[in-house]
């Protein structure tokens, strides 16, 4: 099974300081992000492995990291038997 790992920078989702101890991000839609990621990989027949997602913050910026796997058509072997 072919796999790739990715790191996706989520534009517009960066931490903003509230006070000296707290920084928060603006509101974002996780389902919308998932749809964008699916669109990025659909042309290459890769499928997102959502269980591998890791949300990281680097220098205040949100990144999503994870894995995608190549979609392989299932092969079936049929046996015919008669009575």
N, C-alpha and C positions, 0 to 999 in steps of 0.2 A: 504494500500500500504506500503510495507516494504521499509525502507530507511536506508542508512548509510551515515556518513560523513567521509571524508578522508583528510589527509594532506600528500602531496607527495613532498619529497625533490628532487629537480632537480639537479642531479650531474653535475658538470662542469659549472654551471651557478652561479657564485659568483661575487660580485662587486669588481672591481679593481680600486684603486685610480688613478686619472689623475692628480689632484692637490689638494690643501687643501680644496677646495669647491666642487669638483666633483668626483664621482666614477661612473663607468659604467660597464656593464656586457659584456661578449663576445657575439657574435652573436649566436642565437639559433633559431630553427624552431618550431614555436608553433604548427603546424599541426603534426609534428613528435612527439611532447610531447603528443598531444591528442591521437594519435594512440597507444602510449605506455600505456597511462592510460586506454584506451578501452581494450587493451589486458590483463591488470591486473584484470579487473572485468568481462570479458566475460565468464569465466568458471563458475562463480556463478550466471549467468543470470542477472547481474546488469547493468543498463544503466546509463551513465554519464548525469548529468543535467548541461549542459554547461552554463546555465544562472546563476548557483550558484557559478561559479568559482571566486575565489579571489586570486590574485597574492600577496604574502607576501614576505617580505625580513626580515629574522631573522639573525642577526649577519653577514650580508653581503651575505647570502645564499638565493637563490630563493626557495620558497615553493609554491605549488598550493594547495589550499584548496577548498573543495566543497562537493557536495552531489551526491550520486548514489541511484537509485531506482530499486527495483526488477521488472523485466519484467514479466508481468502476461498476459497470453494468454486471448484474448477477448472471452467472452462467449456469444453466440448468441442463442436466442430462436426464433425459426421459427414457424410461424402460417400458416397453409394452409387453404385456404378457396375456396370454389367452388361456381360457379354460376349456 
